[in-house]
């Protein structure tokens, strides 16, 4: 898994929207969705439940969020970035 994938995931959680996260990340929403679907396939579980109106983070997604935010924060500190 790549750090950029974790950053994409964290942006979706932050904005609670694939569309808003994609705008923030300056990528297309379909590209972001494809990245997350691949992550979910690799992990073997869903990070979000999706409906036509909203998304919700799953219980496994919450656990993964803790891991992802800690890892990205640690890497950012070591790279000299301020998170």
C-alpha positions as CSV (number, residue, x, y, z in Angstrom):
1,X,0.0,0.0,0.0
2,X,1.2,3.5,-0.9
3,X,1.2,6.6,1.4
4,X,-0.9,8.4,-1.3
5,X,-3.6,5.8,-0.9
6,X,-3.7,6.4,2.8
7,X,-3.9,10.2,2.2
8,X,-6.8,9.7,-0.2
9,X,-8.6,7.6,2.4
10,X,-8.0,10.2,5.1
11,X,-9.4,12.9,2.8
12,X,-12.6,11.0,2.2
13,X,-13.0,10.6,6.0
14,X,-12.3,14.3,6.6
15,X,-14.8,15.5,4.0
16,X,-17.2,12.6,4.3
17,X,-17.5,12.7,0.5
18,X,-15.7,11.2,-2.4
19,X,-16.5,14.2,-4.5
20,X,-15.3,16.8,-2.0
21,X,-12.2,14.8,-1.2
22,X,-11.4,14.5,-5.0
23,X,-11.8,18.2,-5.4
24,X,-9.4,18.8,-2.4
25,X,-6.9,16.3,-3.8
26,X,-7.2,17.7,-7.3
27,X,-8.0,14.3,-8.8
28,X,-11.1,13.0,-10.5
29,X,-13.8,11.4,-8.4
30,X,-13.8,8.2,-10.5
31,X,-10.1,7.9,-10.0
32,X,-10.4,8.3,-6.2
33,X,-13.3,5.8,-6.1
34,X,-11.2,3.2,-8.1
35,X,-8.3,3.7,-5.7
36,X,-10.4,3.1,-2.7
37,X,-12.1,0.1,-4.3
38,X,-8.7,-1.4,-5.0
39,X,-7.6,-0.7,-1.4
40,X,-10.7,-2.5,-0.1
41,X,-10.1,-5.5,-2.4
42,X,-6.5,-5.7,-1.2
43,X,-7.5,-5.4,2.5
44,X,-10.4,-7.8,2.1
45,X,-13.0,-5.6,3.7
46,X,-15.0,-2.4,3.0
47,X,-13.8,0.8,4.4
48,X,-17.1,2.6,3.6
49,X,-20.7,1.8,3.0
50,X,-22.1,3.7,0.1
51,X,-25.5,4.9,-1.0
52,X,-26.6,7.3,-3.6
53,X,-26.8,10.1,-1.1
54,X,-24.0,9.5,1.4
55,X,-21.1,7.4,2.6
56,X,-20.5,6.0,6.1
57,X,-17.2,4.6,7.4
58,X,-17.5,1.0,8.5
59,X,-16.2,-0.3,11.8
60,X,-13.2,-1.8,10.0
61,X,-12.8,1.6,8.3
62,X,-12.6,3.3,11.7
63,X,-9.9,0.9,12.8
64,X,-8.0,1.4,9.5
65,X,-8.4,5.2,10.0
66,X,-6.5,5.0,13.3
67,X,-3.7,3.1,11.6
68,X,-3.6,5.4,8.5
69,X,-3.7,8.7,10.4
70,X,-0.9,7.6,12.8
71,X,1.3,6.3,9.9
72,X,0.8,9.4,7.7
73,X,1.4,11.7,10.7
74,X,4.6,9.8,11.6
75,X,5.9,9.9,8.1
76,X,5.1,13.6,7.7
77,X,7.0,14.4,10.9
78,X,10.0,12.5,9.6
79,X,9.8,14.2,6.3
80,X,9.6,17.6,7.9
81,X,6.0,18.3,6.9
82,X,3.6,19.8,9.4
83,X,0.4,17.8,9.6
